[in-house]
Amino acid sequence: MAERALITGITGFVGRHLCQYLRCQGDEVAGIANTWPEGSAFWGQLPESRNLLIWDLANSSGPPRGVVDFLVTFRPTVIYHLAAISVPEMCGNSEPTDVAWAVNVEGTRRLVELALCLSEVPRVIFASTSHVYCVPQDGITFVDETYPVQPRNPYGQTKLAAEEILLEAYHSQKLPVIIARAFPHTGPGQSEKMMLPAWAAQFARGDSPVKIHTLQAVIDLCDVRDVVRAYRLLAERGQPGEIYLVGSGVPRTSGEVFRILQGLADPARPVIEIRPGLKYDPIARIDKLAQTTGWKPETPLEITVNDTYQWWLTHYKRNSSVKH
């Protein structure tokens, strides 16, 4: 069934991929961004300009009147809440920064208030994170929805606080909320602040040596296009008030990912590990999501790596031609 979908953070990496996927499914899409997008720096499609709304969720004065008026007419059936400061290093070292708290937590509170004021209350799919988990560093740990939460950084703290706001709205005001705890995901158009695009950008620029943190990190890595497909399935089939893990469910090493990229780009390029050593991230058990929605990851890692690398090659070629 076609939906009327509102995406917060629509101009971000995941937001653009989600927008494109929803439109391919026949959904009508509108989006909220904190500023008007410049150029086409990130991969994906945006809705028509009349459906792109400017609202900084960190603004304590709440949504502009124009945003409220638009949504009263648009009548979203589902809100995908992606807007966040989602690079962990930008959220603080030991405690969340004021900006991270304002965007990730108070911004979520304002979105809840907005959703509840609409005459037809929409479902809310919240993009949370595996950073709400902290696992032992002596081996691989699989986690499911019942694994104890213990945020391992300020980013995880803000996301867990946002989860609590949403679930409280579900229990006290019947807001149909679904929490999607997404594990690391990547793909074409992602910022080079993240692992794979940081490497791909260096190869595409011709950097030598290529600098990486460690080849021994054990991670759960998914393709963003699989993740946005999971979000829509949760909107369609997920149970309000429930939490679902979205990940590959497969432990991989960062070295495995890097070797695929190196083989595509330049096997002879020198490499330097800046922070060598073992590091264990949690690995998702995705049984609940699979049983509820039928979802499973479909994109081979080789495709994810190649598409990301090709995106960066195109990005630098385009910028080079513009300069000349």
C-alpha positions as CSV (number, residue, x, y, z in Angstrom):
1,M,0.0,0.0,0.0
2,A,1.4,3.4,-0.9
3,E,2.2,5.7,2.0
4,R,2.5,9.4,2.5
5,A,5.9,9.5,4.1
6,L,7.7,12.3,6.0
7,I,11.5,11.9,6.4
8,T,13.4,14.0,8.9
9,G,17.0,14.4,8.0
10,I,16.0,13.8,4.3
11,T,19.1,15.5,2.9
12,G,21.5,13.2,4.8
13,F,23.1,10.0,3.6
14,V,20.4,7.6,4.7
15,G,17.6,10.1,4.1
16,R,18.4,10.4,0.4
17,H,18.6,6.6,0.0
18,L,15.3,6.2,1.9
19,C,13.6,8.9,-0.2
20,Q,14.7,7.2,-3.4
21,Y,13.5,3.8,-2.2
22,L,10.1,5.0,-1.0
23,R,9.5,6.8,-4.3
24,C,10.3,3.7,-6.2
25,Q,7.7,1.9,-4.1
26,G,5.1,4.4,-5.1
27,D,5.1,6.4,-1.8
28,E,4.5,10.1,-1.8
29,V,7.5,11.7,0.1
30,A,8.1,14.9,1.9
31,G,11.1,15.8,4.0
32,I,12.5,18.0,6.7
33,A,16.0,19.4,6.6
34,N,17.7,22.0,8.8
35,T,19.1,23.9,5.8
36,W,18.4,24.0,2.1
37,P,20.6,21.4,0.3
38,E,23.5,22.7,-1.8
39,G,24.3,21.0,-5.1
40,S,24.3,17.2,-5.3
41,A,27.1,16.3,-2.9
42,F,25.3,13.2,-1.7
43,W,23.9,10.4,-3.6
44,G,20.1,9.9,-4.0
45,Q,17.0,11.8,-4.9
46,L,15.0,14.5,-3.1
47,P,11.3,15.3,-3.4
48,E,10.0,18.2,-5.3
49,S,10.9,21.5,-3.7
50,R,7.4,22.1,-2.5
51,N,7.7,18.9,-0.4
52,L,11.0,19.9,1.2
53,L,10.6,21.7,4.5
54,I,13.2,23.6,6.4
55,W,13.1,23.2,10.2
56,D,16.0,22.9,12.6
57,L,14.8,20.4,15.2
58,A,17.2,21.9,17.7
59,N,15.3,25.2,17.6
60,S,13.5,25.4,20.9
61,S,10.7,27.5,19.4
62,G,9.3,24.5,17.6
63,P,8.3,24.0,14.0
64,P,7.6,27.0,11.8
65,R,4.0,27.7,11.0
66,G,4.6,26.7,7.4
67,V,5.8,23.3,8.4
68,V,2.7,22.7,10.5
69,D,0.3,23.9,7.8
70,F,2.0,21.7,5.2
71,L,1.7,18.6,7.3
72,V,-2.0,19.3,8.1
73,T,-2.6,19.2,4.4
74,F,-0.1,16.4,3.5
75,R,-1.4,14.1,6.3
76,P,1.6,11.8,6.6
77,T,0.8,8.2,7.3
78,V,4.4,7.5,8.5
79,I,7.3,9.5,9.8
80,Y,10.8,8.2,9.4
81,H,12.8,10.0,12.1
82,L,16.4,10.0,10.8
83,A,17.5,13.6,11.7
84,A,20.5,13.4,14.1
85,I,24.1,14.2,14.6
86,S,25.1,10.7,13.7
87,V,28.9,10.8,13.6
88,P,29.8,9.6,17.1
89,E,32.9,11.7,17.3
90,M,30.8,14.8,16.8
91,C,28.6,14.1,19.9
92,G,31.2,14.5,22.6
93,N,33.9,12.5,24.4
94,S,32.4,11.5,27.8
95,E,29.2,13.5,27.8
96,P,27.0,14.6,25.0
97,T,27.6,18.1,23.7
98,D,24.8,20.6,24.0
99,V,24.3,20.5,20.3
100,A,24.1,16.7,20.2
101,W,21.5,16.7,23.0
102,A,19.5,19.5,21.4
103,V,19.3,17.7,18.1
104,N,19.2,14.1,19.0
105,V,17.1,14.3,22.2
106,E,15.2,17.5,22.3
107,G,14.6,17.4,18.6
108,T,12.9,14.0,19.0
109,R,10.7,15.5,21.8
110,R,9.6,18.3,19.4
111,L,8.9,15.8,16.7
112,V,6.7,13.7,19.0
113,E,4.7,16.9,19.9
114,L,4.3,17.6,16.3
115,A,3.1,14.1,15.4
116,L,0.6,14.1,18.2
117,C,-1.0,17.4,17.1
118,L,-1.9,16.0,13.7
119,S,-5.5,14.9,13.3
120,E,-4.4,11.5,11.9
121,V,-1.5,10.4,14.1
122,P,1.2,8.8,11.9
123,R,3.4,5.8,12.7
124,V,6.9,6.8,13.7
125,I,9.9,4.7,12.7
126,F,12.9,5.8,14.7
127,A,16.4,5.2,13.5
128,S,18.4,4.3,16.6
129,T,21.8,2.7,16.8
130,S,23.9,-0.2,18.0
131,H,25.9,2.3,20.0
132,V,23.4,1.8,22.9
133,Y,25.3,-1.5,23.5
134,C,28.7,-2.0,25.1
135,V,30.1,-5.4,24.7
136,P,33.1,-7.2,26.2
137,Q,36.4,-6.9,24.3
138,D,37.5,-10.5,24.7
139,G,35.6,-12.0,21.8
140,I,32.6,-11.8,19.5
141,T,29.3,-10.9,21.2
142,F,25.9,-11.4,19.5
143,V,23.1,-9.1,20.8
144,D,19.4,-9.1,20.5
145,E,16.6,-6.8,21.5
146,T,16.8,-8.1,25.1
147,Y,20.6,-7.5,25.6
148,P,21.2,-5.0,28.4
149,V,21.6,-1.4,27.1
150,Q,24.8,0.4,28.2
151,P,25.6,3.3,25.8
152,R,29.3,3.1,24.9
153,N,29.6,6.8,23.9
154,P,27.7,10.1,24.1
155,Y,26.1,9.4,20.7
156,G,24.6,6.2,22.1
157,Q,23.5,8.1,25.2
158,T,21.5,10.6,23.1
159,K,19.9,7.9,21.0
160,L,18.8,5.9,24.1
161,A,17.3,9.0,25.6
162,A,15.4,9.6,22.3
163,E,14.2,6.0,22.4
164,E,12.9,6.6,25.9
165,I,11.0,9.7,24.8
166,L,9.3,7.9,22.0
167,L,8.4,4.8,24.0
168,E,6.9,7.0,26.7
169,A,4.8,8.6,24.1
170,Y,3.7,5.2,22.9
171,H,2.7,4.1,26.4
172,S,1.1,7.3,27.6
173,Q,-0.4,8.8,24.4
174,K,-0.6,5.8,22.1
175,L,1.8,7.2,19.5
176,P,2.5,4.2,17.2
177,V,6.3,4.1,17.6
178,I,8.7,1.5,16.2
179,I,12.4,1.6,17.2
180,A,14.9,0.4,14.6
181,R,18.3,-0.1,16.2
182,A,20.5,0.1,13.1
183,F,24.0,-1.4,13.2
184,P,26.7,0.3,11.1
185,H,25.7,0.7,7.4
186,T,27.5,2.2,4.5
187,G,27.2,2.7,0.8
188,P,27.5,5.3,-2.0
189,G,27.3,8.9,-0.9
190,Q,28.3,8.4,2.8
191,S,30.5,11.0,4.4
192,E,34.2,10.2,4.5
193,K,34.1,10.6,8.3
194,M,32.9,7.0,8.3
195,M,35.1,3.9,7.8
196,L,34.6,2.6,4.2
197,P,34.1,6.0,2.5
198,A,37.2,7.3,4.3
199,W,39.2,4.5,2.7
200,A,37.5,4.8,-0.7
201,A,38.0,8.6,-0.8
202,Q,41.8,8.1,-0.2
203,F,42.1,5.6,-3.0
204,A,40.1,7.8,-5.3
205,R,42.2,10.9,-4.6
206,G,45.4,8.9,-5.1
207,D,46.6,9.3,-1.5
208,S,49.7,7.2,-0.6
209,P,49.9,5.7,1.9
210,V,46.3,5.0,2.7
211,K,45.7,5.6,6.4
212,I,43.3,3.4,8.4
213,H,42.7,2.8,12.1
214,T,42.9,-1.0,12.3
215,L,42.5,-4.0,10.2
216,Q,41.4,-6.1,13.2
217,A,38.1,-4.5,14.2
218,V,35.2,-7.0,14.2
219,I,32.1,-5.3,12.9
220,D,28.6,-5.8,11.7
221,L,28.3,-3.9,8.4
222,C,25.2,-3.6,6.2
223,D,24.4,-1.9,3.0
224,V,22.4,1.3,3.4
225,R,20.0,0.1,0.6
226,D,19.2,-2.9,2.7
227,V,18.7,-0.8,5.8
228,V,16.2,1.6,4.2
229,R,14.3,-1.4,2.8
230,A,14.0,-2.7,6.4
231,Y,12.7,0.6,7.6
232,R,9.8,0.6,5.1
233,L,9.0,-3.1,6.0
234,L,8.9,-2.1,9.6
235,A,6.5,0.8,8.8
236,E,4.3,-1.8,7.0
237,R,4.6,-4.8,9.3
238,G,6.3,-3.8,12.5
239,Q,4.5,-3.8,15.9
240,P,4.2,-0.4,17.6
241,G,6.0,-0.2,20.9
242,E,8.6,-2.8,19.8
243,I,12.4,-2.6,19.2
244,Y,14.0,-4.3,16.2
245,L,17.7,-4.8,15.4
246,V,18.7,-4.0,11.8
247,G,22.1,-5.4,10.8
248,S,23.8,-8.0,8.7
249,G,24.1,-10.5,11.6
250,V,27.5,-11.5,10.2
251,P,30.8,-10.7,12.0
252,R,33.4,-9.3,9.6
253,T,36.8,-7.8,10.2
254,S,37.6,-4.3,8.9
255,G,40.5,-6.0,7.2
256,E,38.1,-8.1,5.2
257,V,36.3,-5.0,4.0
258,F,39.6,-3.2,3.2
259,R,41.0,-6.1,1.2
260,I,38.0,-6.0,-1.1
261,L,38.5,-2.3,-1.7
262,Q,42.2,-2.6,-2.1
263,G,41.8,-5.3,-4.7
264,L,39.4,-3.1,-6.7
265,A,41.4,0.1,-6.4
266,D,45.2,-0.6,-6.1
267,P,46.6,-3.7,-4.5
268,A,50.1,-2.2,-4.4
269,R,49.1,1.0,-2.6
270,P,51.0,1.3,0.8
271,V,48.8,1.2,3.9
272,I,49.4,2.5,7.4
273,E,47.4,1.4,10.5
274,I,47.1,4.3,12.8
275,R,45.6,2.4,15.8
276,P,46.3,-1.3,15.2
277,G,44.8,-3.8,17.5
278,L,41.7,-5.9,18.1
279,K,38.3,-4.2,18.7
280,Y,34.9,-5.9,19.0
281,D,31.6,-4.2,18.0
282,P,28.3,-5.9,18.9
283,I,26.9,-8.2,16.2
284,A,23.1,-8.2,15.6
285,R,20.8,-11.1,15.9
286,I,18.1,-10.2,13.4
287,D,15.7,-13.1,14.0
288,K,12.9,-10.8,15.3
289,L,13.1,-8.5,12.3
290,A,13.2,-11.4,9.8
291,Q,10.3,-13.2,11.5
292,T,8.2,-10.0,11.6
293,T,8.8,-8.6,8.2
294,G,10.5,-11.3,6.1
295,W,13.5,-8.9,5.7
296,K,17.1,-10.1,5.2
297,P,20.2,-8.4,3.9
298,E,20.6,-8.9,0.1
299,T,23.4,-6.8,-1.1
300,P,26.8,-8.6,-1.2
301,L,29.6,-6.8,0.5
302,E,31.6,-6.7,-2.7
303,I,28.8,-4.7,-4.3
304,T,28.6,-2.3,-1.4
305,V,32.4,-1.7,-1.5
306,N,32.5,-1.3,-5.3
307,D,29.6,1.1,-5.4
308,T,31.1,3.2,-2.7
309,Y,34.4,3.3,-4.4
310,Q,32.9,4.2,-7.8
311,W,30.9,7.0,-6.2
312,W,34.1,8.6,-4.8
313,L,35.9,8.2,-8.2
314,T,33.0,10.0,-9.9
315,H,32.9,12.6,-7.1
316,Y,36.6,13.6,-7.6
317,K,36.4,13.4,-11.4
318,R,33.3,15.8,-11.4
319,N,35.0,18.2,-9.0
320,S,38.2,18.1,-11.1
321,S,36.3,18.9,-14.3
322,V,34.5,21.8,-12.6
323,K,37.8,23.3,-11.4
324,H,39.1,23.2,-15.0
